[in-house]
Amino acid sequence: MGRTGDNRGSLGAAFIEMARKRRDAPALWCKGRYLTYGQLFGRAGEIAAALSTACPIASGDRVAIFAEKEEPAYIGILATLL
C-alpha cells in the first residue's frame, strides 16, 4: 500500500487480485469464524498503512512478526506483503 517498486507476480499482488475478484468469499477460517477477502484486505491494509507511517521500512526490507497462530498473525503477515 503506497510502496514503490514492481511487485507483479508476488504473493501480495495475488492476494490483492483475489480480494478484488472475490471480495465476499471466505478467505480465512480461524477458531470457528471466518473473514472474507474484503475484510481481510481491509484489516491488512490498515496495518500496512500504520507500518509505513510509523516505521521507516521500504519494499524488500525484512520484517519480523511475533504472534500466536491466530487471526492477528495472518493479518499481520498479509500486511507486510501489501
Secondary structure, 3 states (H helix, E strand, C coil): CCCCCCCCCCHHHHHHHHHHHCCCCEEEEECCEEEEHHHHHHHHHHHHHHHHHHCCCCCCCCCCCCCCCCHHHHHHHHHHHC
